[in-house]
């Protein structure tokens, strides 16, 4: 028996040591991969063409991607908008880069992000350089980006579908009814459509009208920009799309929207002719992800401008790379404010809103910057509701024309799960309490009229705080703010007219304004919060990181529906948020 125990313990100990050594080996292997990716460089030859893949959902920042460490060719697969813009700026001034071969399919990317990319590509062309683009499929968003190119090609077996824009809204009410959950609510604002996802099965007339207004505005921008790039009459283009006349590549070629149906080798030959290279000559291609690693960090200056990224849903507490935590964001802003070398702050907002409490905490940190250093807000796809609340006190607010903003309103959701818990699951409850309303907040019973009055008073107070922040930050009369508030969602073109936004532009314009306001001529950029590398991300968040990335890969474009449902389930309490799942296709 002793021998058995001895050998068993020895075996267990041996397995433990082996697993420990394997873990250490894996750690250093991955560490080596990170190091090799970081320091990989490529020689850019004369007559080189930058190969730029924009066929994935483009995030605001280049995030840690553990799985991409194991890619075969060193390509950083999922560059964020920040790195893509840096690559385009560098390539624009690189005499060895003559043009770009772009692969587009940005279906999951927002329209404001697409516009900012499009502007950067137009800036690249301003140096006399060319852009060719190719894709197996084009929809409005992919084609909108592709339309900047000198030549637009489609694979011979590919397809194009230009039939106008639509907004898809997901409603949870029917599903909740089947579960036996009633969502009770309080709100301020005729247009606060977020509650409709939980209380209706269709859009209210007010919400439908505002969605139609900003959808038509974005569509008008699409028609105007595409017609200008392709030298087509706007009325002709609008008629063709509205009447669904562009259903095949041949029809698109006849309309001068496409330049041909070509395979990749045929496109390469076209580029060679453009560069006066012989057909048999090698075409120097450099992948954008590898080229990005060639870009040297600029010489560090004493003066700095801080770029603080507020990306995702606004939540209470600590945040991560996919949301805006009140603690994380407040620390980042405070750090930038207290650093004597940081002369100005650019707050980059890409958020549909979220927790009212978290939004107020973050706005308070920005209020403390007043009189200390300038704050400029740069809005991307969304800066709505809580996203606008944290922006309103800035010295200047800029946005892309397709940015969705405003939604100055508040609501609260409170589930009544009596049907589910008692009638369907068979649970029973008995409460002992000291006062008439001591059991307020129970999910197994409906709100009383007194409860509703209390909650309505709270949401009214939060709404008053919101409008007061807008009045103060934008120097607007309270009556006027009320007329543009009410939970109404606006595009930036509408928001510039009504005074919620100052002007159009991307993040670089915001940086330029910040430098001007702070009278800073030479500066370095410093970004907050810190982006974790793949090792840090894996250690801090464990298998959740791999599971989330696997889910994104498996679900593809349907991932946004999953996230919408997940956010809907979590949306309890008081919220400053635009309507859920307004997906523009």
C-alpha positions in Angstrom: 0.0 0.0 0.0 2.9 2.4 0.9 4.5 1.6 -2.5 1.2 2.3 -4.3 0.9 5.7 -2.5 4.5 6.5 -3.2 4.3 5.8 -6.9 0.9 7.5 -7.2 2.2 10.7 -5.5 5.4 10.6 -7.6 3.2 10.3 -10.7 1.0 13.2 -9.7 4.0 15.3 -8.8 5.6 14.4 -12.1 2.5 15.4 -14.1 2.3 18.7 -12.2 6.0 19.5 -12.9 5.5 18.6 -16.6 2.4 20.8 -16.9 4.2 23.7 -15.1 7.2 23.4 -17.5 4.8 23.2 -20.4 3.1 26.4 -19.2 6.4 28.2 -18.8 7.5 27.0 -22.2 4.2 28.2 -23.8 4.6 31.6 -22.0 8.1 32.2 -23.3 7.1 30.9 -26.8 4.2 33.4 -27.0 6.5 36.1 -25.5 9.0 35.4 -28.3 6.2 35.6 -30.9 5.1 39.0 -29.5 8.7 40.2 -29.6 9.2 38.9 -33.2 6.0 40.6 -34.4 7.0 43.8 -32.7 10.4 44.0 -34.4 9.6 42.6 -37.8 10.5 45.0 -40.6 10.4 44.9 -44.4 12.4 46.7 -47.0 10.2 48.9 -49.2 11.6 48.9 -52.7 11.0 51.5 -55.4 7.7 51.2 -57.2 6.1 49.4 -54.3 2.4 49.0 -53.9 0.8 48.9 -50.4 -1.7 46.0 -50.0 -4.4 47.2 -47.7 -7.0 44.8 -46.4 -10.1 46.5 -45.2 -12.3 43.4 -45.3 -13.1 43.1 -41.6 -15.0 45.1 -38.9 -12.6 48.0 -38.2 -12.3 49.0 -34.5 -11.3 52.4 -33.1 -7.9 51.2 -31.8 -5.6 48.3 -32.8 -6.5 45.8 -30.1 -4.5 42.9 -28.7 -5.3 39.9 -30.9 -3.8 36.7 -29.3 -4.7 34.5 -32.3 -3.0 36.7 -34.8 0.4 36.0 -33.1 0.3 32.6 -34.9 -0.3 34.0 -38.4 2.2 32.7 -40.9 3.2 35.8 -42.8 3.6 38.3 -39.9 0.5 40.3 -41.1 -1.1 42.2 -38.2 -4.5 41.0 -39.3 -6.8 43.5 -37.6 -5.4 47.0 -37.5 -7.6 49.5 -35.8 -8.5 52.8 -37.4 -5.7 54.5 -35.5 -3.0 52.4 -37.1 -4.6 52.4 -40.6 -4.6 56.2 -40.5 -1.0 56.2 -39.4 -0.1 53.8 -42.3 -1.8 56.0 -44.9 -0.2 59.1 -43.7 3.3 57.5 -43.8 2.7 55.9 -47.2 1.4 59.2 -48.6 4.9 60.7 -48.0 6.9 57.6 -48.8 8.5 58.0 -52.3 8.8 54.3 -52.7 5.1 53.7 -52.3 3.4 54.5 -55.6 -0.1 53.3 -54.9 -2.5 51.1 -52.9 -4.2 47.8 -53.8 -7.2 47.8 -51.5 -9.5 44.9 -50.6 -12.8 46.1 -49.2 -15.7 44.5 -47.3 -16.4 46.8 -44.4 -20.0 45.7 -43.7 -19.7 45.7 -39.9 -17.9 49.1 -39.8 -19.8 52.3 -39.0 -20.4 55.0 -41.6 -18.4 57.7 -39.8 -15.4 55.3 -39.6 -15.8 54.6 -43.3 -15.9 58.3 -44.0 -12.7 59.0 -42.0 -11.0 56.2 -43.9 -12.3 57.5 -47.2 -11.0 61.0 -46.4 -7.5 59.6 -45.6 -7.5 57.7 -48.9 -8.4 60.8 -50.8 -5.6 62.6 -49.0 -3.2 59.8 -50.1 -4.3 60.3 -53.7 -3.6 64.0 -53.4 0.1 63.3 -53.7 -0.5 61.9 -57.3 -0.6 58.3 -56.1 -3.2 55.7 -57.3 -5.6 53.4 -55.6 -7.0 50.2 -57.1 -9.6 48.2 -55.2 -11.0 44.7 -55.5 -13.7 42.7 -53.7 -15.8 39.7 -54.3 -18.9 41.6 -53.2 -20.0 45.2 -52.8 -22.8 46.6 -50.8 -23.4 50.4 -50.1 -20.8 50.7 -47.3 -18.1 48.7 -49.0 -18.7 50.5 -52.3 -18.7 53.9 -50.5 -15.2 53.2 -49.4 -14.1 51.7 -52.7 -15.5 54.7 -54.7 -12.3 56.7 -53.9 -10.3 54.4 -56.1 -9.0 55.2 -59.6 -10.2 51.8 -60.7 -12.8 49.5 -59.0 -12.8 45.8 -59.8 -14.9 42.9 -58.9 -14.1 39.2 -59.1 -15.8 37.6 -62.1 -17.9 35.4 -59.9 -18.7 38.3 -57.5 -21.8 40.3 -57.0 -22.8 43.9 -56.3 -26.0 45.0 -54.5 -26.8 48.7 -54.3 -30.4 49.1 -53.3 -30.3 51.9 -50.7 -30.0 51.9 -46.9 -32.2 50.4 -44.3 -32.1 50.5 -40.5 -32.8 47.3 -38.7 -34.1 47.5 -35.1 -34.3 44.4 -32.8 -37.2 44.2 -30.3 -37.0 41.9 -27.3 -40.6 42.3 -26.1 -42.0 39.1 -27.7 -39.2 37.0 -26.3 -39.6 38.5 -22.8 -43.4 37.8 -22.9 -42.7 34.2 -23.7 -40.3 34.1 -20.7 -42.9 35.8 -18.5 -40.9 39.0 -17.9 -42.6 42.4 -18.0 -40.3 45.4 -18.5 -41.5 48.4 -16.5 -40.0 51.8 -17.4 -39.7 55.5 -16.7 -38.3 58.0 -19.2 -38.0 61.6 -20.2 -38.2 62.6 -23.9 -40.7 61.8 -26.6 -37.9 60.3 -28.7 -36.1 58.1 -26.1 -36.5 55.0 -28.3 -34.3 52.6 -26.4 -37.1 51.6 -24.1 -39.2 50.5 -27.2 -36.9 47.5 -27.7 -38.4 46.2 -24.4 -41.9 47.6 -24.4 -43.1 47.5 -28.0 -42.9 45.2 -31.0 -42.7 48.1 -33.5 -41.4 51.6 -33.7 -43.4 54.6 -32.3 -44.1 57.3 -34.8 -41.6 59.6 -33.1 -38.8 57.1 -33.2 -39.6 56.0 -36.7 -39.4 59.6 -37.9 -36.0 60.3 -36.3 -34.5 57.1 -37.7 -35.8 57.9 -41.1 -34.4 61.4 -40.9 -30.8 60.4 -40.0 -30.9 57.4 -42.4 -31.9 59.7 -45.3 -29.1 62.1 -44.3 -26.5 59.4 -44.4 -27.9 58.1 -47.7 -27.7 61.7 -49.1 -24.0 61.8 -48.1 -23.4 58.5 -49.8 -25.1 59.6 -53.1 -23.2 63.0 -53.1 -19.8 61.5 -52.4 -20.1 58.5 -54.8 -21.4 60.6 -57.6 -18.6 63.1 -57.2 -15.9 60.4 -57.2 -17.3 58.5 -60.1 -18.4 61.5 -62.1 -22.0 60.5 -62.2 -25.0 62.8 -62.0 -26.5 62.5 -58.5 -30.1 62.3 -59.7 -29.1 59.5 -62.1 -27.3 57.5 -59.4 -30.2 58.0 -56.9 -32.7 56.8 -59.5 -30.7 53.7 -60.3 -30.3 52.7 -56.7 -33.9 53.6 -55.7 -35.3 51.6 -58.6 -33.0 48.6 -57.8 -31.4 48.9 -61.3 -27.9 47.8 -60.1 -28.1 44.1 -59.4 -25.2 42.6 -61.4 -21.6 43.6 -62.1 -22.4 44.2 -65.8 -25.1 46.7 -64.9 -22.7 48.4 -62.5 -20.0 48.6 -65.3 -22.6 50.1 -67.7 -23.4 52.7 -65.0 -19.6 53.4 -64.7 -19.7 52.3 -61.1 -17.2 49.4 -61.8 -14.2 49.3 -64.1 -14.1 45.6 -64.8 -14.5 42.0 -63.7 -10.9 40.8 -63.1 -9.0 38.1 -61.2 -6.2 39.0 -58.9 -3.4 38.2 -61.5 -5.2 40.4 -64.1 -5.3 43.3 -61.6 -1.6 42.8 -60.9 -0.9 43.1 -64.6 -2.9 46.3 -64.7 -0.9 47.7 -61.9 2.4 46.7 -63.6 1.3 48.6 -66.7 0.5 51.6 -64.5 4.0 51.5 -63.2 5.6 50.8 -66.6 6.8 47.4 -65.5 7.1 44.4 -67.9 4.5 41.7 -67.5 7.1 39.2 -66.3 8.7 41.7 -63.8 8.1 41.2 -60.1 5.7 43.7 -58.6 6.9 44.8 -55.2 4.0 44.4 -52.8 4.1 45.3 -49.1 1.4 44.4 -46.7 0.0 47.2 -44.7 0.3 45.4 -41.4 4.0 44.7 -41.9 4.5 48.3 -43.2 2.9 49.6 -40.0 5.7 47.9 -38.0 8.3 49.9 -40.1 7.0 53.2 -38.9 9.4 54.7 -36.4 8.0 56.4 -33.4 8.4 60.1 -33.8 11.0 61.9 -31.7 9.5 62.5 -28.3 8.8 66.1 -27.4 8.5 67.6 -24.0 5.0 68.9 -24.7 2.3 66.4 -25.3 -1.3 66.1 -26.4 -3.2 63.3 -24.8 -5.7 61.3 -26.8 -8.1 59.6 -24.5 -10.2 56.9 -26.1 -13.8 56.5 -24.9 -14.9 53.5 -26.9 -17.9 51.2 -26.3 -20.8 51.1 -23.8 -20.5 53.3 -20.7 -20.4 51.1 -17.6 -19.9 51.5 -13.9 -16.6 50.5 -12.4 -13.5 49.2 -14.2 -13.6 49.0 -18.0 -11.8 47.0 -20.7 -10.9 47.4 -24.4 -14.6 46.9 -25.4 -16.3 49.4 -23.0 -15.9 52.6 -21.1 -15.6 52.0 -17.4 -16.2 55.0 -15.1 -13.1 54.2 -13.0 -10.8 53.5 -15.9 -11.8 56.5 -17.9 -11.8 58.9 -14.9 -8.2 57.8 -14.0 -7.1 58.3 -17.6 -8.5 61.8 -17.8 -7.2 62.7 -14.4 -3.7 61.4 -15.4 -3.8 63.6 -18.5 -5.0 66.6 -16.6 -2.4 66.3 -13.9 0.5 65.8 -16.2 2.2 69.1 -16.6 3.7 68.0 -19.9 0.2 67.3 -21.4 -0.9 70.7 -22.8 -4.3 69.6 -24.2 -6.7 66.6 -24.2 -8.5 65.1 -27.2 -11.4 62.9 -26.1 -12.2 60.4 -28.9 -15.7 59.2 -28.3 -17.3 56.3 -30.0 -20.2 55.3 -27.8 -24.0 54.8 -27.9 -24.1 55.7 -24.1 -24.9 53.6 -21.1 -25.0 54.1 -17.4 -26.1 57.6 -16.3 -24.1 57.4 -13.1 -20.9 56.4 -15.0 -21.5 59.1 -17.6 -21.8 61.8 -14.8 -18.6 60.6 -13.1 -16.7 60.8 -16.4 -18.2 64.2 -17.2 -17.1 65.5 -13.8 -13.4 64.7 -14.6 -13.7 66.6 -17.8 -15.3 69.6 -16.0 -12.2 69.7 -13.8 -10.1 70.3 -16.9 -11.9 73.7 -17.5 -9.3 76.5 -17.1 -6.5 73.9 -16.7 -6.1 72.8 -20.3 -8.2 72.6 -23.5 -10.4 69.6 -24.2 -11.4 68.8 -27.8 -13.9 66.0 -28.5 -13.6 64.0 -31.7 -16.7 61.9 -32.4 -16.7 58.8 -34.5 -19.6 56.5 -35.4 -21.6 57.3 -32.2 -21.4 59.9 -29.5 -25.0 59.7 -28.3 -26.8 60.0 -25.0 -24.2 59.2 -22.4 -21.6 59.6 -25.2 -22.8 63.1 -25.7 -23.1 63.8 -22.0 -19.3 63.2 -21.6 -18.7 65.4 -24.6 -20.8 68.4 -23.9 -18.3 70.3 -21.7 -15.5 70.2 -24.2 -14.0 73.5 -25.6 -14.7 72.2 -29.1 -16.6 69.3 -30.6 -16.0 67.9 -34.1 -17.5 64.9 -35.8 -17.8 63.2 -39.2 -20.9 64.0 -41.1 -22.3 60.5 -40.6 -21.7 60.5 -36.8 -24.8 59.8 -34.8 -25.1 62.0 -31.8 -27.5 63.8 -29.5 -30.1 61.6 -27.9 -30.3 63.9 -24.9 -32.6 61.9 -22.7 -32.8 59.4 -19.9 -34.8 56.2 -19.2 -34.9 53.5 -16.5 -35.8 49.8 -17.0 -37.1 47.6 -14.2 -38.1 44.0 -14.8 -41.2 42.4 -13.2 -40.4 38.7 -13.2 -43.5 37.5 -11.3 -44.9 35.4 -14.2 -41.6 33.7 -14.8 -40.6 33.1 -11.2 -44.0 32.3 -9.6 -46.3 31.0 -12.3 -43.8 29.3 -14.6 -41.0 28.2 -12.2 -43.3 27.6 -9.2 -41.3 29.7 -6.8 -43.0 31.5 -3.9 -41.9 34.5 -1.8 -42.8 35.9 1.6 -41.4 39.2 2.8 -41.0 40.6 6.3 -40.6 44.4 6.3 -40.4 47.4 8.6 -42.2 49.9 6.4 -44.8 50.1 3.7 -42.3 50.4 0.9 -39.3 48.5 2.4 -39.6 45.9 -0.3 -39.1 48.4 -3.1 -37.1 47.0 -6.0 -38.2 43.4 -5.8 -38.2 41.7 -9.2 -41.0 39.2 -8.3 -43.7 41.9 -8.2 -44.9 44.9 -10.2 -44.0 48.5 -9.3 -46.6 50.3 -7.3 -47.8 53.8 -8.3 -45.7 55.2 -5.4 -42.7 53.3 -6.7 -43.2 54.6 -10.2 -43.6 58.2 -9.0 -40.3 57.9 -7.0 -38.5 56.5 -10.1 -40.0 59.1 -12.4 -38.7 61.9 -10.0 -35.2 60.4 -10.1 -35.2 60.1 -13.9 -36.5 63.7 -14.2 -33.6 64.9 -12.0 -31.0 63.1 -14.1 -32.5 64.6 -17.2 -32.4 68.1 -15.7 -28.7 67.5 -14.9 -28.1 66.3 -18.5 -29.8 69.4 -20.1 -27.9 71.7 -17.6 -24.6 70.2 -18.7 -25.5 70.8 -22.4 -26.7 74.4 -21.6 -23.4 75.1 -19.8 -21.1 73.3 -22.2 -22.7 74.6 -25.4 -23.7 78.0 -24.1 -27.3 77.4 -25.2 -30.6 78.7 -23.8 -32.6 76.1 -21.7 -35.7 76.5 -23.8 -33.7 75.8 -27.0 -31.9 72.8 -25.4 -35.3 71.3 -24.5 -36.4 71.7 -28.1 -33.4 69.6 -29.5 -33.3 67.2 -26.5 -36.2 64.9 -25.7 -34.0 61.9 -26.6 -33.8 63.0 -30.3 -31.0 61.4 -32.2 -29.2 63.5 -34.9 -26.5 63.0 -37.5 -23.6 65.4 -37.2 -24.8 67.4 -40.2 -28.0 68.1 -38.3 -26.1 68.6 -35.0 -23.8 71.2 -36.6 -26.9 73.2 -37.6 -28.6 72.9 -34.1 -25.4 73.8 -32.2 -24.5 70.4 -30.6 -21.4 70.0 -32.8 -19.0 72.7 -34.0 -17.6 71.4 -37.2 -16.7 68.3 -39.3 -13.5 66.4 -39.3 -11.6 63.4 -38.0 -9.3 62.8 -35.1 -6.3 64.6 -36.8 -8.4 67.7 -37.1 -9.2 67.4 -33.4 -5.5 67.1 -32.5 -4.7 70.2 -34.7 -7.4 72.2 -32.9 -6.1 71.1 -29.5 -2.6 72.2 -30.4 -4.0 75.5 -31.6 -6.0 76.1 -28.4 -3.1 75.2 -26.2 -0.6 77.2 -28.4 1.5 74.1 -28.7 3.7 74.0 -31.9 5.8 70.9 -31.3 4.4 67.9 -29.4 4.2 64.2 -29.0 1.0 62.2 -28.8 0.2 60.0 -25.8 -2.8 57.7 -25.7 -4.9 56.6 -22.8 -6.0 54.1 -21.5 -3.2 51.8 -22.3 -3.9 49.0 -24.8 -2.9 45.7 -23.2 -0.7 43.4 -25.3 -1.9 39.8 -26.0 0.0 38.4 -23.0 -1.4 41.0 -20.5 -4.9 40.5 -21.9 -4.7 36.8 -21.6 -3.4 37.0 -18.0 -5.9 39.6 -16.9 -9.0 38.2 -18.6 -8.1 34.6 -19.1 -10.1 32.4 -21.4 -12.8 35.0 -21.8 -10.5 36.8 -24.4 -10.1 33.7 -26.5 -13.8 32.8 -26.2 -14.9 36.3 -27.3 -12.5 36.3 -30.3 -13.6 32.8 -31.3 -17.2 34.0 -31.1 -16.5 37.0 -33.3 -14.8 34.8 -35.8 -17.6 32.2 -35.9 -20.6 34.6 -35.9 -19.1 37.1 -38.3 -21.6 39.9 -39.1 -24.2 38.2 -36.8 -21.9 39.0 -33.8 -23.5 42.4 -33.6 -27.0 40.8 -33.0 -25.5 38.6 -30.2 -23.9 41.7 -28.6 -27.2 43.6 -28.9 -29.1 40.9 -27.1 -26.3 40.7 -24.4 -26.5 44.5 -23.8 -30.3 44.4 -23.7 -30.2 41.8 -20.9 -27.8 43.9 -18.9 -29.7 47.2 -19.4 -31.3 47.8 -16.1 -31.5 50.9 -13.9 -31.1 54.4 -15.3 -29.5 54.7 -18.7 -28.4 57.4 -21.1 -28.4 55.4 -24.3 -29.5 55.6 -27.9 -31.9 52.9 -29.3 -30.4 49.4 -29.3 -29.4 47.7 -32.5 -30.1 50.4 -35.0 -28.1 48.5 -37.7 -27.7 50.5 -40.9 -27.3 48.2 -43.9 
